[in-house]
Amino acid sequence: MSTATTAAKDNFSGLFAEVSTTNHEQIVFCNDNATGLKAIIAIHNTVLGPGLGGTRMWNYASEQEALTDVLRLSRGMTYKAAISGLNLGGAKAVIIGDATKDKSEALMRKFGRFIENLNGKYITAEDVGTTTKDMEYVNMETDSVAGLPESMGGGGDPSPVTAYGVYMGMKASAKKAYGSDSLKGKKIAVQGIGKVGMHLVGLIHKEGAQIYVADINESNLAHAANQFKAEIVSGEDMYTMGMDIFAPCALGAILNTQNIENLSCDIVAGAANNQLLDDDIHGNMLKNKGILYAPDFLINAGGLINVYSEVIGYNRENAMRDTENIYGTTLNIYNLAEAENIHTQKAATALAQKRIDDMLMVKSTY
């Protein structure tokens, strides 16, 4: 066997080894030279229904980084749908590129063609780097899209509903930690005040919380300071400052060994996906430090609940009511973790996986 053949075989095995460890059903690599599209669609599990998850456009440092991200995100969507009681599977897509420079109508429509070829197995929506307008372009080529503008019968921007779910999870966490779910006077640090983070800041401001914010966007910081009397701090300072609640609302994998060792808070409850660099290692670290961790895929499920409402017939009141259930589920997870003496991420994953396993006896994949 030639050296080139051996190297190709090793790369091939390496790719499938990475996918097999996460038990994904299907990975689709999308390439179009004419539009510059380079995208990856990861379908993790469709036992409960078609995989629904947003499309993230990000200027990844490498294709490997993009693959790792989409595998983690799609797996999280499976558990997010399952623990929320939705008849959906988990999937996600990433487009490699700078959303401010590389995006075009042609690129989004070509991406829509790739989705259409999956015959309904994957439903997309907006995410970091994409907008409702982008979903309109995708919708020109496929019906497998949610997060459309209200003028088109969709739910519009899901960010307010996502923030409301995080708020519900945060209040449930306060109830568990302090005996009351009031956030009045609590020192809450919000890392990342994009669309979801800013809505969350607005909600906790109404309760009279002391708010601290960090973000790379100077105009967002100025708005939070002026509108909600938030104090601006650096992202790194958030890991060491004394506070009651830490709310990570930027990108994931920010809770690692060093950051957790430095963390000084009672509760972690934020909107970011995949906050733990390693679920088991860092879930246990938080538990051992006595920090109550609200599993991200549970409390940030409001956006998914909102777009699922589009799939079955949109009603904003129903979406908000279903999102309120995050409060009770969060308390149930804390009680389960306490009873089993396990960290909360493990308890939430087990509960979500049980629903999938139970339904697997009824049907296979979508």
N, C-alpha and C positions, 0 to 999 in steps of 0.2 A: 504493500500500500504506500502511495507517495506521501511525502510530508504534507503537501497541500490538502490531500484527501483526509489525512489524519486530523489536521487542524480544523477542517470544515466539520468533521464528525464531532470533534470535541466541542465546538461552538454550538452545534445543533443540540447535542446532549445537554449542554449548559443551559440553553434557553428552556428546553422542556423540563429540566430539573427544577428551575426556578418556578415555572408555572405549576408543576405537579405539587410542590410544597404548599401552595395556596389552594389547590384543588379547583382551579378555574375550568369552566366548560369550554370556553372559546376565546381566542385572542385574534383580532383582525388588524393587520397592518395596512394602512391606507396610504397610497402614494400617487400623486398626480403631478407630473412635471409642468404641465401647462399653467396650473394655478399656484404651484408651490406647496400644495397640501402634503403634509406629513403628519399622520395621525395614527393613534392606536386606540382601538375599542376593546375593552376587556369585559367579558361576560362571565361573572363569577358563578352564579347559581340561579336557576329559573324554576325551581320546584314550586314556589308559591305563585309564580306568574312571570310575565315578561320582565326582563331586567330594565329597570329605570334608573337613570343617573345622569347628571349633567355633563356637559362638555367643557373642560378646562383648557384654555389657551395660555401657554406659559413658555417663556424663553428658556427651556431646560438647557443645562450645561452639556448634556449628552443624551443620546437615545436611550442608554441604559437607565439614566435617571428618570426619564419619562416613563419607561416601562415599569420600573419599580414603583413609581407614584401611582400609575393607573391600576396596578395590581392591588396595592393597598387600599386605594379609594373604592374600587369596585367591591372588594370584600366587605368593606365597611357598609356599603349600600345594602348588601344582602342582609346584614344583621340589623341595620336601621329599619328596613321594611318589615322584617320579621318581628322585631320587638315592638313595633308600632301597630301590629295587627293588620298590615296591609297585604293585599293579594298581589304582591310584586316580588320579583327577584332582584338581584343586585348586579349592576353593571356601571361602567363609567367610561368616558372617553377623554383623551388628551390630544390637543393639536400642538405640535411643536412650532413655536414662533412667537414673535413679539406682537401682541394684540394691538398695539398702537401703530404698527407699521405694516405688518404682513397680512392683515385680515382684509378680505374683499368679499363682495357679493358672490363672485365666481367661486372663490375658495369654499365659502360656506355652503353653496349649492352643490358643489362637487362632493363635499362631505355628506350632504343629505342623500346623494345617490348611493354612497356606500352604505348608509343606514338602511335605505330602502331595500337593498339587496339582502338584508338580514331577515326580511319577511316578518317583521313584527317582533322579533326576539329581543330587540333593544329599542327602548324609547329614550330619546335624549331630552335635555332641557339646558337652561343656562347655568353657568358656573363662573368661577374666577376667569376673567378675560373674555367672557362672552355676554351678550345682552339679549333682551327680548327681540330686538331688531334682527340680530343674527338668527334667532330661532324662526323668524318670519322667512328668512332666506332658505333655511333648512326645510321649512314647511312647504316651500314651492316644489320640493322634490320628493317629499315623503310625509305621510300622516303620522309617522312614529316620532312625534315631537310634542312636548308639553312646555309650559312656561311661556305661552303665547300672550300677546297683549289682550287686555279686556275687550278691546274693540273687535277682536277676532274670536270672542267667546272663551278666552283663556283667563287665567288668574292673575296675569301680569307679574310684576316683580314679587318673587316669593320671600324676599329678605325680611319684610315685617313679620311674617308668620314664623320664619326661622328664629328671629330674635325673640318672639313671644314664647316659643318653646324653650329656648335657653333660659329665659326669665322664669318660666314655670319650674324648670329643673333647679335653678339657683334658689328659688324660694323654698322648694322642697328640701334642698340641702341645708338651708338655714334652719328649717323646722327640725331636721334631724340633729344638727350640730348645736343649736341654741335653744331649742324648745319653742321657738316662735319663728314664723316665716317672714316677719317684718324685716325689711332691709334698711329701715330708717337708722341713720347714723353709722351704718356699716362702711368700713373702708374697702372699696372695691376697685381693683386695678384691671382695666380693660386693655389688653394688648392687641392692637389692630382695630381701627375704627373705620372700616370700609362700610359697605351698605348694611350688613348685619350688625356689626359692632356699633355703628352710630345709632341704629334703632334701639339696641340694647341699652346704650347710654341714656337715651331718652326715657326708657321705661324705669330704670333704676333711679334716675334723677327725680322722677315724679314721687318716688317713695322717700326721698330725702337722704339718699346715700352720699357718702363722701367719695367722689369719683376721681380716679387717676387714669390718664390715658397715655398710650405710646403708639406712634405710627410713623411711617416714612413719609407720609403725605402731610406737608405743612398746612395746607388749607383745611384739611380735615381736623387737624389739631386745633387750629384757630377757631373753627366752628364749634367744636366741643367745648372749648374754653369759654367762648362768648355766650353760647346758647345754653350750656348745661353747667357752667361754673366748674368745669373739670380742671384738675391740675395736670400739667404736662410733665412727664418724666421720660427718661430713656428706657428703651426696651430691656436693656441689661439690668437697670436699677430695679425693675419690677421683680426680679428673682431674689432680691435681697432686702427690699423694703418691707417693713412690718405692715401687714394688711389682714383683713378678715377673709376676703374672697379674691381669688385670682381668676380672671376670665380670658383665656387665650382665644382670640378671634381672628388670628391671621392664618398662616400656613401651619402644617402639622409637624410632628416629630420634634416638638420643642421641649418636651419633658424628658430629659435624659439624666444620666447619673449625676453630673455636676450641677445642673440646674435644680434638680430636686433636693440635693444636699443643701443648696443655698436658700431654697424656698422657705418663706416665713409667712404662712397663712393657715387658716383652718379648712378652707374649701377651695377646690379647683372646679370651676363650672364655666365652660366657654363654648363658643360656636365652632372652633377650628376642628377639622377632621383629623383623625389619627394623631392625637396629641402626644401619646406615649410612643417614644422611639421603639421600645420593646414592651408589648402588652404585659407579659408576665413579670419581667424583671422590674420594670418601673411602676407597674401596678402594685407590686409588693412593697416597693420602696415608699410609695405614698402611704400605704396602709401602715407600715411600720413607723412612719413619722407621725401618724395620727392625723394625716390630712385626708379629708373626705373628698373622694374623686367622683364627680358626676360623669359617667361614661359618655363620651362625646357623641357616639352614634345614636344614643338615646335622646339626649336633650336637644340636639340640633336637627331633629327629624321633622320639625315644623315645615321646612321648605319642601321636603318630600311629600308630606301629608297634603300640602297645598297643591302640588302638581298632580298627585294621585287623584285629588278631587276633580281635576280637569279631565282625567281619563274616564272617570265614571259619571261625569256631569257636574260642572263646576258650581259650587255654592260656597262663598267666602265664609258665611256664618258657620256652616258645617265644618269647614277646614279649621277655623279658630276653635270651635268646640272640641274637635278631635285632638287638636294640639294641646288643649288644657289637660288632657289625660296624661301627658308627660309628667305632671306633678305626682300623681298617684303611682305611676310606674316607677318613678325615681325612688320614692319611699319604699316600694316593694323590693327594689334591687338592693337598697341599703339593708333592709331587714334580712334578705336572703344571704347577703354577704356576711352579715354578722352571725347568723345562725350556722352557716357552713364554715365560718372562720376563713374566708377567702377574700381576695381583693375584689372591688366592685366591678372592674372591667371583666373579670372572669365570671362573676355572677351574671352580668348582663349578657355576655356572649353565650353562656350556657342556656339562659332562658330563651334567647333568640334561636339557638341551634335546636332546642327541643321542639319548637314550633315547626321548623323545617323538617326535622326527622319524623314528626308525627304526620305531616302532610305527605311525606315521601311514601308512606304506606298507602296513600290514596291515589297518588299520581306520580309520574316521573318528572322530566323536565318539560319546559314550555314548548 
